[in-house]
Amino acid sequence: MAGSPTVFDAKATPWVQPDGASADAVAATIDTCPSGALSYTRTDGAPNGRRGHGIDEDPTAATAPDA
């Protein structure tokens, strides 16, 4: 992903390093990803993105993307 190269590196293992940028920067990159393949769950009280789950919710339950 071009938006956060210090976080997302398809050639690395693991390919996501969330500590490579601030939570807000990672969220912004995921929120603007054209494929919509990624989601996140914030643990700092900020709103979850795309199909992220709330802290109290079952992460295995399917949720619909926001329209």
N, C-alpha and C positions, 0 to 999 in steps of 0.2 A: 504494500500500500504506500503510495507516494506521500500521503498526508503525515505519517509518523514513522519515518524510516528507523528511528531508534527503538521503536516498539514492534513493528511488523517487518520481518525479514524472511521471505519465503525460502531462502537458501539455508537458514539456520535451523537448528533443532534444540529446543522447541522454537517455533517460528514467531511466537508472540512473547515479548518481554514487557509486561505491563509497567514495570518500574522504570522503563526508558523515557517516560514523560509523565506529566501530571495527569491525574484522573480526568480533569476537564479536557485536556488535549486528546487523550485516548478516546473519551466519549465523543468529542467533536469529530474525530476521524471516523469512528464507527457510524455515527449518525449520518455522515455524508457519503458513506460507501455506496456506490451505485448498485452493487449486487444485492445488498440487504442480507448477506449471508451471516453477518456477525451480530451479536447482541451482547449486552452487559447488564450486570446487576450491581448497582451502587450500594456500598455499605456505609457511606458517609452521610446518608440522608438526602442526597440529591436525587432527582427523578431518574428512574431506570430508562434505558434506551431500547428502542426497537421492541424486541420480545423479551427483555429482561424481566426478572421476577423480583417481587418484594422480598425483603428479608424473611418474613413469616410464611411466605408461600412455598409450596412444594416445587422445587426446580425441575422435577420430572414431568410436571403437568404441562400440557401444550397450551400455549397462549397465541392468540391471533396478533399479527402485526397491526400497529395503528394505521388507520386509514386516513 
